[in-house]
Each structure stands twice: as C-alpha cells, then as structure tokens.
C-alpha cells in the first residue's frame, strides 16, 4: 500500500469528540495499550488528520504518525508506536528468507511464517511470547510481523487468512498491503 514515497495531503485538526472516539477505538482494538493510551494519545494534545493517497487517513500528533486507517478498515498502528509497545499487539514471526521480500513490499506469503524460522501462535507456550492467549488468530485481525533474529517488528497489516488455516494449507498470501520498515509511510515527513 505504501511502496512508493509520497507527500502528505491536507492536514486538519481532529475535533475533541472525534479524538475521544479514536482513543476508544484504539483501546477496543488493542486492549493492552489501555494503560499507555494517555502517553500515546494525550487528552490535552491536538490530534491531526493527514490525508494520504489511496483514501488512507493518518492520525498524527505533531510531526509523528501514530495510527492509520484505509477507509473503514481497522485502525492500524504506525510501526514507530509498535516499536515502543511491542508486547501490546498480536505477533507473528517470519523466517530469515522472507525478510528481504517483506522489506521490498511484496505480499507476505504463508511459507515465510510456517517454515522452521517462522512462528505462528496457537500453542500455550506462545501465549507469553505473542500475547494472544495461545489461541489462533482469525482472518481480518491486525497483526505485527517480527523477523527471525531481529529485535524490532518489520511489518504490520491485516491477516488474509487465519493462522489455523495457514498451518493446514502452508501456502498462499498471508498479509497484503501492510506497512513495513522503509516504505513510504515510514519515510513520510510531516513537518
């Protein structure tokens, strides 16, 4: 979605009532962010809405992008927010071979998640690591993608198929149109 560099469109201030609704939506979608929501979206600060190409809305505070949303899709955190609060999101891991494809903007394919270096949640021991209670993740859920051997997440997006189905099929697209390190949204200058 953000493969190419782009410039931000119009920037408007978000009304306080809409700002409260955004805070509530973020807490509803990512319940483990609730203790830190005042750090991320302070009540007294002015939130801005920046229009991006392809009908994407970016919510920013000052010159820092926080969350983005494509039309009526789920609200998705910017990778910089994920790097500060990595434990607050459902996470998957790709193997080393898939890293270069993800960072070049390719669709994340299931074999990168199901191979020996990748990891899908679904076992009790994964509940601590991935923060999803050891359960499979359904299609349409927002997930953070970590890379084998790397400290920070490299991508965030919406699952195209559930993790249970991924384990059974072991092929096909896993996440399309995500936001990844080095893409246009990552490089966007809001100053």
N, C-alpha and C positions, 0 to 999 in steps of 0.2 A: 504494500500500500504506500509506503514511504520510500521506495527505492531511489528515486531521484531527489536531488536537492530542490528546494522550492522556497519561495518567500512567503511570509505570513500575510494574510489578508487583513481585513478590518479588525480592529481591536475595540471591544466595547466593555463597559463596566457591567457586572452582573448585579441585578437588584438583590437586596438583602433577603427577600423571601425566596428567590431562586437559589441564592447561596445556601440557605438553610436546607432546601430540598436536595441540593447536590451533596451536602455533608451527610444527610440522612441516607441518600442512595449509596454513597461510598461505604458508610458503616454497615448498611444492609448487605451489600455485595461482599465486603471484606470485613467480617466482624472482628477479626483480631487486630484491626487498625484502630478500633474504638478508643483504647487508652491513649493513643497518639494523635487523634484527629485534630486536637487543638494546636499541635505543633505543625501539622501538615496544612490544615485549612483554618487558621485562626479566625475567630468570630469577628474581631475588630478590624481585620485587614480587608482590603478591597480585592476581590477576585475578578479577573478579566476573562472574557471570552474572545478567543482569537479564531477567526475563520481560516481554515486551511483548504487546499484543493480536495476534490472528490467528496465534498459535503462532510468534512471532518471538523469537529469543534474541539479546540484545545482550551482547557481551563488552566489559567496561569496566575501566579502570584508574583507580582513584579516582573522580573525577566526570566522566571523559572517555570517551565511547563510542569504541571502536576498530573493531570488526567486528560485523556482524550476520548472522544466518542464519535463513531461513524453513524450518522442519522439516529435510529432508535436502537442500535446495538448496545450491548453492555458498556458501562463506563470502565475504561481500562487505564491503569496507572502508567505513568511515564517510567522508563527504566531507572531514572535517577531516584525516584521515590522507592522503587523496588530495591535498589542497592542500599538504601538507608534502612529499610524494614523488610529484609528478605524472608523472615520467618512468618510474615503475616499473609502469605499467598500460597496457593496450591502450586506445587512444583513438580516438574519432570526433569529428567536428565538425558542429554544426548551423548552419544559416543564421540570420540575424538575425530573420527572420519566425517561426521556431519557438520562440524563446526564451520568449516570454510564455506559450505553450501548455505548455511543459515546466514552467515555474515555477508554473503553476496546477494541476499534477498530471495533465494529460492524457497519454494514451499517446503516446509519441514515434513519429510516422509517418515512413515511409521518404522521402517527398518533402523533408522537412526536412534529410535527410542527402545526398540526391542532387542537390539544386539547386546553382547556381553557388557559393553561400556555404558550403555543407556540404562535408564531405570524408569519404570512406570510404578505408580503407587498401587496398592491393593493388598498389601500384607500388613500384619500387625506391627512388625518391626519398622515399617516405613512410616507409621503414624507420627513418630517423633521427628523423623527427618523431614517429611514432606508436609506435615501439618494438616492432613486431611482425615485424620482418624482411622487410617488404614483402609479406607474404602476406595472403590474405583470412582473415577471422575466421569461425569456424563458429558456427552457432546453438547456444545454450546457454552460450556463453562470457560471462564478466563483462567489461563494457567501461565506460570512463569517457567521458562526453559533455562536450565543451567547446563553447563558443558562439563564433561568429564575432565577432571584435573584443574578446573578453573574456579576461582573464588567467587566471582560475581555472575549474576544472570546475564545471558546474552540475548534473550528474546522474550517477548510477552505477546500472547494472542489468544484466540478463541479456538477450542478444540473442534475439529470437523467430525471426529468420531470418538466415542467413549473409550476409556482406557481398557475396559474389559474386551470390547470388540477389537482393539489394537492387538491385544495379546493373542486373540484367536486367529485373526487374519494375517497379521505380521506384514502387511503391505498396504499401500495407498497413502493418500495425503493425510497428515496428522493436524497440521496448523497451516492455514493460508493467511496472507495479508497481515502478518504480525509486525510489531515494532521491534527492531533489533539494533544492537550497538553499531553505530556508524551510518545509520540510514538518514534520510532527510529530516526526520523529526528529532533525532539525536543531535544533528548538527545545526538545527534551527536557531537563529539568533533573534531573540525577542526584544533586544534593546533598541 
